[in-house]
Amino acid sequence: MSITEIIPTIQELSHSDKLLLLHFLMTELLKDSGLVPLETQGITGSQGLYDSFDAAVVLAQALAEEKVTTYG
């Protein structure tokens, strides 16, 4: 089946189904590239630097040092 045959069907999908299709395609592309999506590693997207207090401390220190070097 060619992409031109699939496009009309894709256009009829709901917004949420299009997002699910996008997620599926991204996962397939990652697999084809030899990369492993976070979900298959047992890690969710919310577990990252956004929830890391250590990262916040490092960022605050870097900003403070930048302020000192920039403004004296």
Secondary structure, DSSP 4 states (H G I P E B T S, - for coil): --HHHHHHHHHHS-HHHHHHHHHHHHHHHHHHHT---GGGGT--TTSSGGG-HHHHHHHHHHHHHHHHHHH-
